[in-house]
Amino acid sequence: MEFGYSILMFIFSGALLIYAGIIAIKRDPMLLPYARRNAAKMGNPKKYMLKVAKILALTAVAPLASGVSGLFTDTIVPMLVLVGTMVLCLWAGVYLTKNDDETFED
């Protein structure tokens, strides 16, 4: 299995994208485990779920980039790409969340 790491990263990225797509289409807060316990305060659940779907789709870029870099190198580079892009994607997700405060107001 020369490309085992890349295949695993592509599957993980695809699973995250499928989950983000389901959340974006349904926009049901019960699709999130913490929403069942009322841990999240949502002013507008539909907008909140769309924002969560965007963040999940953005986060799926990290394993995708790592899988692509794993096709070309077999050193520690794909793991560094995974960590680096995950930090960037989560930072961008936090930035998206902070810019739209109306979603979280009651």
Buried (B, 14 or more C-beta within 10 A) or exposed (E): EEEEBBBBBBEBBBEBBEBBEBBBEEBEBEBBEEBEEEEEEBEBBEBBBBBBBBBBBBBBBBBBBBBBBBBEEEEEEBEEBBEEBBEBBBEBBEEEBEEEEEBBEE
